[in-house]
Amino acid sequence: MPNSFPALRPSSGQPVTCFELAVTPAGAVASPQTLSEVEDWVPAKAPGTAAAALAAAGRYDPLDPESLHDKDIWYRAALGSFGEGDRTLSLDGLATIAEVYLDGALILQSGSMFEGHELPVHLKAQSRLDICFRALAPHLEAKGPRARWRPQLATSQGLRLVRTTLLGHMPGWCPEIHAVGPWREIALHETGQPTLSGLELLTNLGRDGKGYLTFSGQLEGWQGDVHLVCAGYRLVLEQVEPGRWVGTLEIPDVQPWMPHTHGEPHLHDVHLELGAMSIDLGRTGFRRIEVETGADGRGFGLTVNDVPVFCRGAVWTNADLLGLSGDKQTYRPLLEKAGLAGMNMLRIGGTMVYETRAFFELCDELGILVWQDLQFANYDYPVQDEAFAVLVKEEVRQQLTRLQGSPSLAVLCGGSEIYQQGAMMGLPESRWKGPLCEEILRAAAGAYRADVPYVANSPCGGALPFSPNEGVAHYYGVGAYLRPLEDARRADVRFAAECLAFSNIPEARTLEQHLPVNPGHDPRWKARIPRDRGAGWDFEDVRDHYLKSLYGIDPLALRYGDPDRYLDLSRAVTVDILEQTFAEWRRAQSTCRGALVWTFQDLLPGAGWGLIDALGRPKPVWHALRRAFQPLNVTLSDEGTNGLLAHIHNETPVARQLALSVTCLRDGMTPVVSGKRLFELAPHSSQDVAVTDLFGAFFDTTYAFRFGPPAHDVTVARLVDEGTGEVLSEAFHFPQGFDPARLPLDLQADLAQGEEADWLLTLTANRTARFVHLDVDGFLPSDNWFHIAPGAAKRIRLVAEVESDGTPAGTLRAVSSNSQISLRG
């Protein structure tokens, strides 16, 4: 029978969660009939992985993982408590070469981690479910069609032949924890109830303000009228052929869905009414996403409901590498931090896994766009093999059927760096641009989510697919290729689907608890530094290059002589780079329409690529991006002899009455010149202001003319709400660069109880301090690793990370200071 997975019903199924697990030599146990000879079983759960179950039993160390691909792993569960009779068995995902047995009889063989199944079964009083996950290693060694190129990303070329994740197979990128087991839900459903399959649920926002909800689906087991209900409106669907129901519901003046940076992500419940029963279709949002290529036709950008959106965020890795959890409880803390940082897009790269519907439901709720790579990366996949092509089509059908109606899904992409790999090997375009991305995946995307733009591959566009000045780029000019910060403008980046990879150091608390070793002196430190396989350098070398080129400090001497100072300056330099680069890309004159940092979160505690560490704590660079990503913000750019330019952005849907003030300070404390301007900034608009226009006379703000010694060493710009006086955003410029001198921390700090469970820290500076940072255990500050200057108090909310009656206690330091302030509530 055709695979009807995934299917929806009026009532949810009974999950099969409790299993036992046994590890056996590959091929040693041929069938469940001889499992009675296996005695060593441990508890296991579904959804879950063998690695997580074995770790819980003390049989597996995630910090020193052993291979699970050279063994067979058996799962078994007693089904007596589910009653007798006919049922439908739903298997959401089995990683990866799986055999499913019911009462000893083989009922399914599956060869893809990304394919679900529904099977009719008959349960007896003592029924038992057995699943054998066969060793993957022999399949990775199998011979397939000859590849046109061999990437260095992963350890096995055989991964191109098997539909499984690359996670665990990329040394230097992530721990070698192998995905094995029932990683997605297993459930039993009652028979005899209506079943909806082949769901197509598309939304569109008309330019007339109407919302259009188009439904198509195959409904089995129901005779009678079918109503589609959404936002208080209902439609009687039409049966166009036996069991096939279609219709388009029109909703006048519907509240649209927008990314949270540009409006409200309004959602509306959708369900089918079948007499007294209903099938929940989740929540949807009405939006219209279109691609803009710019005046020259070479760019790439998104408009949502006709509003241009600068897409910023990061590349998602995984919320739980050990267990591959896909529930809202696991996702929510991380996704909320993405929204809190002002991110409006996350990209699921082709080297990861498909996330569950719960991930997208949270992104729908939080107003975060999702760029979804289909799970293909780097390899030359054998789609000329008809069986493989059929498997790919079914995989994409299932994944996109799961995401019907989800408004956060913003871009579908044929995968990661396939085109780049072939082009960098010197092959002509005719060899690396093939039917997988251009035909098979494009057709599937159009068939199941026609409301979502499709990108053939990431990167792509231009004479070479990796050129940043056309189409979609992976931009590492600033970063791995060690280019100066000016390259972010010179490269004419249009859209960076990944960029700015650095070895980002966590806060001291994470290192003290989970990696208490000296940087560079201990092999455990270096083992956590990301690297490209086969490269003679790692991403700590990249960070050290910028520490020396931007701050004039020898990283080796500093690391040996003062490792704590080395860590602080290393945190500071990545904060500096990311904040400056995004300020450059968000300028109104910039060609860049979006950029996603590589990556969102670490998979192990240490100085990984992530903006969030492996414990879920924001790193210093997260705070830098929180400032850079504000919908209402001001930045400064050094335009040389053209002076200093202030860039003001209002991405919100309402006009704002604002005041811009700029002050130049000598010795970080004495005003030399200042100015102020009041203005109204329209919704979804930007404005540039030459700083000298505020002064009314010439002043060498960038110290470009060098007429005598510099008159100032810092410029601070403040964007203030004219009505409330609230400082909305600050920007700093240091015309003489980084000053290694360390002065006393000349700040006054007042910590008082705020509303509800939060606390309010008010800082007043007598002298400018650079990279001020708080260490307050158990509390997340609204800002950290910031500069502060005289002239306005800075207010920081401290929010408890978990509900607690405790009071904050910690320290306040600055990279520019040799002293600290103790904080206590």
GIFENDA-V648388 format. One record per backbone hydrogen bond with DSSP energy under -1.0 kcal/mol. NH is the residue of the N-H (numbers start at 0). CO is the residue of the C=O. Records with the same first field share a line. If there is no record, write none. Layout:
BEGIN
NH=CO + CO
END
This chain:
BEGIN
7=195
13=187
15=185
18=43
19=75
20=41
21=73
23=71
27=24
33=30
34=31
36=33
37=34
40=38
41=20
43=18
45=16
47=181
49=179
52=48
53=49
54=50
55=51
56=52
57=54
58=53
63=60
71=23
72=132
73=21
74=130
75=19
76=128
78=126
81=78
82=79
84=122
86=120
87=188
88=118
89=186
90=116
91=184
94=180
97=109
98=131
99=107
100=129
101=104
102=127
104=101
106=99
107=99
109=97
112=162
116=90
118=88
120=86
122=84
126=123
128=76
129=100
130=74
131=98
132=72
133=96
136=68
139=135
140=136
154=168
159=156
160=157
163=161
168=165
172=169
173=169
176=174
180=94
182=180
183=92
186=89
187=13
188=87
194=219
195=7
196=217
199=215
201=213
203=211
205=209
208=205
210=250
211=203
212=248
213=201
214=246
215=199
216=244
217=196
218=242
219=194
226=272
227=234
228=270
229=232
232=229
234=227
236=225
237=245
239=243
240=243
243=240
244=216
245=237
246=214
248=212
250=210
253=208
256=285
257=263
259=366
261=258
265=255 + 263
267=283
269=281
270=228
271=278
272=226
273=276
276=273
278=271
280=269
283=267
289=302
291=300
296=293
298=292
300=291
302=289
303=306
304=287
306=303
308=301
310=592
312=594
313=344
314=596
315=346
323=319
330=326
331=327
334=330
335=331
336=332
337=333
338=334
339=335
340=336
341=338
342=337
343=311
344=311
345=368
346=313
347=370
351=348
359=355
360=356
361=357
362=358
363=359
364=360
365=361
366=362
367=362
368=343
369=407
370=345
371=410
372=347
373=412
375=373
377=415
378=376
382=380
384=381
388=384
389=385
390=386
391=387
392=388
393=389
394=390
395=391
396=392
397=393
398=394
399=395
400=396
401=397
403=400
404=200
405=402
409=369
410=369
411=452
412=371
413=454
415=375
416=457
420=416
421=417
422=418
423=419
424=420
425=422
426=421
430=427
431=427
432=428
433=431
437=433
438=434
439=434
440=435
442=438
443=439
444=440
445=441
446=442
447=443
448=444
451=448
454=411
457=414
459=471
466=463
470=297
471=459
472=494
474=497
480=475
481=478
482=476
486=483
487=484
488=485
489=485
490=486
491=488
493=467
495=593
496=472
499=474
502=538
503=501 + 607
510=506
511=507
512=508
513=509
514=510
516=514
524=521
525=521
526=522
527=524
528=525
530=171
534=531
538=529
541=537
542=538
543=539
544=540
545=541
546=542
547=543
548=544
549=545
550=546
551=547
552=546
557=553
558=554
559=555
560=556
561=557
565=561
566=562
567=563
568=564
569=565
570=566
571=567
572=568
573=569
574=570
575=571
576=572
577=573
578=574
579=575
580=576
581=577
582=578
583=579
584=580
585=581
589=586
592=493
594=310
595=495
596=312
597=498
599=314
601=611
607=605
610=599
611=599
612=616
615=612
618=610
621=618
622=618
623=619
624=620
625=621
626=622
627=623
628=624
632=648
634=646
636=644
638=642
641=638
642=639
644=636
645=688
646=634
647=686
648=632
649=684
650=630
655=680
657=678
658=719
659=676
660=717
661=674
662=715
663=672
664=713
665=669
668=665
669=665
671=663
674=661
676=659
678=657
680=655
683=651
684=649
686=647
688=645
690=643
692=689
693=690
695=691
700=698
702=699
707=705
712=664
713=664
714=732
715=662
716=730
717=660
718=728
719=658
720=725
721=656
724=720
727=718
728=718
730=716
732=714
736=733
742=815
745=743
746=744
747=763
749=761
751=759
753=757
757=754
758=797
759=751
760=795
761=749
762=793
763=747
765=745
767=667
768=787
771=785
772=812
774=810
778=775
779=798
781=796
784=771
785=771
787=768
793=762
795=760
797=758
798=779
800=777
809=822
810=774
811=820
812=772
814=770
815=769
816=813
820=811
822=809
824=807
END
